[in-house]
Amino acid sequence: MKNEQLKQSVGTGSNEPGKYSTLNLGPTHPATHGIFQNVLKMDGEIVVEAEQTIGYIHRAFEKLAEHRPYNQITTITDRLNYCSSPINNLGWIMTVEKLFGIKTPKRVDYLRIILMELARIADHLVCNSVIGVDSGALTGFVYVFQERERIYEIYEEVSGARLTTNMGRIGGFERDFSPTAMKKLKELLDHLPSVLREFEKLLKRNRIFMDRTIGVGPISAERALNYGFTGPNLRAAGVDYDVRVANPYSSYEDFKFDIPIGTQGDTYDRFCVRQEELWQSIQLVKDAMNNLPEGPYHADVPEVYLPPKQLVYSKMESLIWHFKIVMGEINPPVGEVYHAVEGGNGELGFYLISDGGRTPYRLHFRRPGFIYYQAYPEMITGGVLSDAILTMSSMNVIAGELDA
Amino acid sequence: MTGNTEIAQAVRNQAGEGLLKEEVLHDMLTLTVEASKLHEILSFLKDTPSMGYTFLTDLCGVHYPDESLPFAVVYHLHNMRANHRIRIKTYLTAENPAIDTVSDLFSAANWMERETYDFYGITFTGHPNLIRILNVEYLDYFPLRKEYPLEDPTREDKDNRFFGREA
């Protein structure tokens, strides 16, 4: 209904002459980072009403997933939240492991934690520096991208890819971390803290930045919960919910880390919560590296984990497993599982129904961005247009995840 | 209240015959309920202080074309205080896949119900704005239903003979 009124006013001028104007923000707009359209009803600079249109890059992932063997779905999950692909990849792999009842070795868990925390760092760096860009400080963005580049080089060393990583295998990793990967990891941990400190110095107590972000796009804890907020956005509103603590996966229970929370749920709090999470993630990566257990880099599950190539050429049994896995015939158990991981921007859930066939019977992605982006109009109405832009970048909505 | 058995008992007391089945699937209590009772049960679980399932984690549809009630709607609820999750399932008929909206209870349900409508054609009675969300509005089928093949059935530029299939 609202949409209809807005659409009408585009054609006929304004329904209340001289008072309101309609502004089409997007779908491609330099200030929105991704393909988002918002039809805003403006009273001068004030947003009176807003209506989002989504689905511009919908790629039918849930339908595709119903036609692919389990190990080929990992590549789909990359393309959800492409700022933190490893979390999606490993989250999906852990879902399948939960269905199969596979217990991974500690080394695998710790290596996964390293990768997932790196992904969180990359995600938060992008999001927080973009808040800087949208409030007029491009320097920080360019500066921290150097560190993101180091993280991408580690991905490249581990998986061979940078953005769509397709990382890990069901049961573990395709290979152990190379010495180069470890070296790059060390270099990152040497450089990142000082860069982060400078970045914080640039923005955190900067008067202009504080004036632009404090009280902008706030949401109360109660409304945030009702809207299904998770991740840093919920924590900024003051709810200490983190999947890593509530339902530990991949041995997160072995680690000690803090969950930062905000109080106002505004843009500044979201920024600060992410900033603190960056420090926590750095500590987690350090702890996981220092306590990295020795052992195999994959579980002993020949029915789903590809055998080494030399065995495929020399052993009949390995050749059979190889053939079956490559053809997607891995006989999953019948069942339903829901598995959630703490993604870069919230609880990323996988609801998987298996009927025992080669492909999932149904796979639903619980995409945090899709769920909390609903609250956007409520958060920006009554504010000015430039605050609306800032609110959107601080919510860390990723178009790929939003439209699945 | 956090134990699976206590929750199931409380829902049974509330819904009576409306609770059709209870099972635990991979550690998660799964309750199958009558579609007509769904709103009542969800509002009971959300608004009763001793239950406390105030967070709607997920809502999605499933299609079982061979069943007598082919459409399922699945709700995942979370009691954050007690850190306990449950799953509520309900099944709908093929002729009239309609169910009461829960968007009055959870604002988060708004888009998730639109998405379910978009993909499965399940109608949510009382929804404020039940239109397609991810697909184009002039799409005349519901793409996640099992009868629709992965390839676009309306395409005419692909000759089946070239893909090793019967023409």
HADDOCK unambig.tbl for C-alpha pairs under 7 A between the chains (distance, minus, plus):
assign (segid A and resid 54 and name CA) (segid B and resid 133 and name CA) 6.67 0.50 0.50
assign (segid A and resid 54 and name CA) (segid B and resid 134 and name CA) 6.23 0.50 0.50
assign (segid A and resid 55 and name CA) (segid B and resid 133 and name CA) 6.63 0.50 0.50
assign (segid A and resid 55 and name CA) (segid B and resid 134 and name CA) 4.10 0.50 0.50
assign (segid A and resid 55 and name CA) (segid B and resid 135 and name CA) 6.39 0.50 0.50
assign (segid A and resid 58 and name CA) (segid B and resid 134 and name CA) 6.26 0.50 0.50
assign (segid A and resid 63 and name CA) (segid B and resid 144 and name CA) 6.00 0.50 0.50
assign (segid A and resid 63 and name CA) (segid B and resid 150 and name CA) 6.85 0.50 0.50
assign (segid A and resid 225 and name CA) (segid B and resid 55 and name CA) 6.31 0.50 0.50
assign (segid A and resid 226 and name CA) (segid B and resid 55 and name CA) 6.60 0.50 0.50
assign (segid A and resid 226 and name CA) (segid B and resid 106 and name CA) 5.36 0.50 0.50
assign (segid A and resid 226 and name CA) (segid B and resid 107 and name CA) 5.60 0.50 0.50
assign (segid A and resid 226 and name CA) (segid B and resid 108 and name CA) 6.24 0.50 0.50
assign (segid A and resid 227 and name CA) (segid B and resid 106 and name CA) 6.67 0.50 0.50
assign (segid A and resid 227 and name CA) (segid B and resid 107 and name CA) 4.97 0.50 0.50
assign (segid A and resid 227 and name CA) (segid B and resid 108 and name CA) 4.22 0.50 0.50
assign (segid A and resid 228 and name CA) (segid B and resid 55 and name CA) 6.58 0.50 0.50
assign (segid A and resid 228 and name CA) (segid B and resid 56 and name CA) 6.35 0.50 0.50
assign (segid A and resid 228 and name CA) (segid B and resid 57 and name CA) 6.56 0.50 0.50
assign (segid A and resid 228 and name CA) (segid B and resid 108 and name CA) 5.19 0.50 0.50
assign (segid A and resid 246 and name CA) (segid B and resid 83 and name CA) 6.55 0.50 0.50
assign (segid A and resid 336 and name CA) (segid B and resid 25 and name CA) 6.38 0.50 0.50
assign (segid A and resid 337 and name CA) (segid B and resid 26 and name CA) 6.04 0.50 0.50
assign (segid A and resid 362 and name CA) (segid B and resid 62 and name CA) 6.88 0.50 0.50
assign (segid A and resid 366 and name CA) (segid B and resid 58 and name CA) 6.24 0.50 0.50
assign (segid A and resid 371 and name CA) (segid B and resid 108 and name CA) 6.10 0.50 0.50
assign (segid A and resid 403 and name CA) (segid B and resid 134 and name CA) 6.53 0.50 0.50
